[in-house]
Amino acid sequence: MLRRIGFGLIVIAALIAGNASARHRHQINPVPFSHSPCSVLDGRPCTPTFCSVFNHGPCIPDIDYPYGENLQLTIQTVPSQDDAPKYQKPDHDLDSIGDLFAQLRSCWTPPQADSAKEGMQMTVRFSFKRSGNMIGPPRITFATAGAPMDVRNTYLKAINASLDACVPLKFTDSLGGALAGRPIAIRYVDNRELDKKSATP
């Protein structure tokens, strides 16, 4: 009986040691977007990690990025007096998230009032390259419910034109490296009082 108990303890200790060793060998790659070839015969992770029913680690890597996972920004067509300084274009290379957001706010040119819709909101998502150019065109992720298709197209054209006029952005090396490939979501809010303006002679 004691022999069986001793054998069982040895087996359990070996399993714990093997599991710890496996976790040490399969640590998550801390370098995001570092691609390497994958194979079913490959003992190392497919980039940036791999999933298994026997693996207690995450399927999606929990990487400690220097900034939040998603960079989210709201741009109002008419900012409040308190927020007005945040809409001024920086006079230097962009070196922080605050600089980036100020640059993107200063770029916004809304549609003309006669083709705009009061209260219209549209959110787009895109990423930048290290060089400051965009990786592909912005993709719509939200638009005000009930907005006609021509209004949506008008705002999307205004967003594309505003961003195209700003790129390439001038990042510092550190900010460019940190932002490259990271998703940025911008919510544009047209808070102009369009009906009152059109009613005014």
Secondary structure, DSSP 8 states (H G I E B T S, - for coil): -HHHHHHHHHHHHHHHHHHHHHHHHT---SSTT------TT-SS-SSS----TT--S-SS-----SS-SSEEEEEESS--TTTGGGGS--SS-B-SHHHHHHHHHHH-----GGG--TT-EEEEEEEB-TTS-BSS--EEEEE-TT--HHHHHHHHHHHHHHHHHH-S--B-HHHHHHHTT-EEEEEEE----HHHHHH--
